[in-house]
Amino acid sequence: MSMLEGNEKVVREEFKKQARGFSNKLLSLNNEELLNWIHNSLNLKKEMKVLDVASGTGILSRSIAPFVNHVNAIDLSQDMIDEGIRQNKRMNITNIDFKIAHAEQLPFDHGTFDLVISRLAFHHLISPSMVLNEMCRVSAVSGSVCVVDMISPENDKLYNLYNRYERLRDPSHTYALKETEYVKMFKENNLDIQDVETIEVPINAERWLTLTCTDDIISGKIRKDIELELETKNVITGLFPFSDNGEIKFKQKWIKILGKS
């Protein structure tokens, strides 16, 4: 089994467990302010054809759909797609088509889409540069390519700590890129960078662990290490946890990077 095939197997297994949890309105995944933050740079128009890469249950697709002509949403997990279809029917959204597909081999012709976007998926990829190259391939001339994802600290020690705890919590996590790595990757794919923004997103630690159905022993270790970090003020997890009215939280840093083909 290749590394890519192994990653695909883990992704399918993990998101089979997670699919229904994505509907939880308390999650940052569903936060309207964060979705609007993404929209602000996209210049959405009614005639646009959009591709949402590694769309999951289609949260971003549904937020974009009212403002464009059509959205194609591709994902590797049938369970995530099934949940997305249920949500589309519930909300009576008819201009989104879901399809199982590999992000590394998008089943579309060159230059098909006015906007190709991916949100909170690149940290599950073995080869993010290959996926970005595919996103560029299916983007129309003067089309837009956008990636939104969590990013790691630039410091290598913090980078390794942060990604270690994300992988403990969710084995389908590969690594969250640094901001500088995203900028380099966009330039290597000959994208004219239009916008780079970052935002700090507070994450409730318990909901973070619940979403991924993390093993009880591993969850216990993560909680213990977070509590120790809060108590000692030493850097242990790379998550930089804090207490907010009795809730344990930490801040993810998200990037939105937009380029033109």
N, C-alpha and C positions, 0 to 999 in steps of 0.2 A: 504494500500500500504506500503510495506517495505521500509526501507531507501535505499536499493540497487535498488529496482524498481523505486523509486522516482528519484534517481540519473541518472538511465538509461534514464528516460523520459526527464530530463533536458538536458542530453548530446545529445540526438537525436534532440531536439528542437534547441539547440544552434548551432550544427554543420550543421544542415540544412541551417542555415543562412550563415555559414562561408565557406562552401565547395568550392565555386568558387574562393573565395579570396585567397585560399592557393596556387594558381598558380602565385601569384605576386612575381616576381623575386627579388624585393627589400626587401622582408621579410627575417629575419634571418633564417626562416625555410628552405629557398632555398639557403642559402649561401654555396658556394662550399668549402670555407676554413673550415667551421664548419663541413661539411660532411666529408671532408678529415681528420679532427681531429678525428672523430669517427672511420673512416676506419683504421687509423694508429695502433690501438690496436687489430684489429680483426683477422689478419692473414688469410684473405679470400683466399679460394682455389676453383678451378674449380669443384671439386667433391662435394662441400658442399651443404647440404640442410638447408635452413634458414627459420625461422619463425619470422615475424615482428608483434609484439603484439600491438594492438590499433594503427594500421598503418596509420590511416587517409587516405589521398589521395595517400599514397604510395611514398612519396618523398624519404624516406630512402630506401625503397625497390628498387626503380628505380636506386638509386646510387650504390646499392650493386649488383644488378642483373647481370651486365656484368662480374662480377668476380667469380660467383658461378654457381652451376648447376641449382638450382631452389629456388624460394622464395614463401612461403605462407604468405599472408598478411591478417590479420583478423582485423575487426573493428565492432563497434556497429552501425555505421551510414551508411545507404544505400546511402545517398546523398554523403558522402565522398568517398565511394567505387565507385559510378557512375562516380564521377570526376576523380578518380584514373584510372578507365578503359579508360576513354576518353584520359587521358594523355598517358597511355601505348600505345594506338592505334596511337596517334599522333607521338610518338617516336619510334614506331615499336618494342616495347619490348614484347617478347612472353613467357618469363620464370617466370612470376609472376601470381599467382592465388589469387584472392580476395575471401573472404568469410565473411559473417556476423557471428559473434560469440562473446560470452562473454569472456572477459579476465580472469574472475574468474573460467570459466569452458571451458578450451580449448578442442576442438573436435578432439583431436589427441591422438594416443597411446603413452605409455611410451617410452622414448628414441628415438623419431622419428627424431630429428633435431640436426645437428652439431653445429648450432648457433641459440640461441633464444634471440631476442633483442627487446627493446621497447624504443622509443624516444619521449620525450615531451608529455607523456601520464599519467605518474604516479600521476601528480597533479590533475587529473580528477577522481581518484579512491577513492572509499569508503574504500576498504581493500587492500592496496598495498602489504601487506605481503602475503595475499592469492594469489594474482596474481603472485608474485615472486615464491611462492611454486609451482604453476601450470607451470610456465616457467621452473622450475627445473625438474618437472615431465616429461615433453616432451623433455627434453634435453638428448642427447645421453650420454653414459658413456664417460667421459673425454670431453664432449661437453662444449661449452662456453655459458654463460648467461651474457647479458650486458644490463644495463639500463642507458639511457641518459635523464636527465631532469633538469629543473631549480631547484635550492635549495634555502631554506630560510636561513636567518642569524641564527647563534647559539643563539644569545641573544633573550630571550623569548618575550620581548616587541617589538623588531624589527620584529620577526617572526610573531607575531599577526598583526602588522600593515601591513606588506607586503602582507600577505594572505588576509587581509580584502579588500585591494584595488584591488587585483587580482579577488576576488569574486564579487566585485562591477562591475568590467568591464565584467566579464564572470561568470555567475551563475553556470556553470558546473565545475568551479574550486573548488576543495575541500581544499587541502592544499599542499604546496610544502614542502617536507621533508627537514630536515637538513642533512648535510653531515654525521654527527655522527649517525643519524638514519638509513641512507643507509648502512653504514658499519656494524652496529649492525644487521640489517635485513638480509644482505648477510651471516653473520656468523651464524645467527639463522637457516638459510636454508642450512647450511653445505657446503657453497660454499667456495672454496679456492680462495681468492681474488688475482687476478693477476695484477690489475691496478686500481688506483683511481686518476683521474685528474679532476681539475676544471679550468674553463676559464670564463673570464668576457666578456659578449656579449652586445654591445651597442644596445639599442632598441629605435627606433623613436616612441615617444609617440603617435603621430597622427595616424601612421600606425597601432600601437598596438590597438588603440581604433576602428579604421575603420574595421579591420579584424573581430572583434566580433560583429559589428553592434550594439554597445552599445547604449542604450536608451539616447536620447539627454539630458535629465535632469541629468542623472547619469554621462554622459560624461562631462557635464558642471561642475558638482561638482568635478570630478577628475581633470579636467584642472585647476579649481580654486585653489584646494589644492596643486597641483604641482607648480603653479605660486607663491603661498604664501610661499611654502617651499624654492623656489629659491630666493625669495625676503628677507625672514627673516633668512634664513640659519638654521631654526629650523627643527627638524625631525618631519614631519607630516604624510607622506605617507609610509615611510619605503622603498621608491623606490630610494631615493638619486638622484633626477634629476639634470641635468646640461644642459647648453646651448652650442651647437656646431655649430658655424657659423649661428646662428639664428634659428637652429632646437632644439626643446626641446627633450632631450633624457634621458634615465636612463640605468643603467647597471644591466642586469640579470646575476646571477652567475649560470653556468651550471656545472653539474657533469657528468663524464663518469666513471662508475664503472663496472668492468669486473671480473667475477668469473668462475672457472672451477667446473663442477659437480663432 
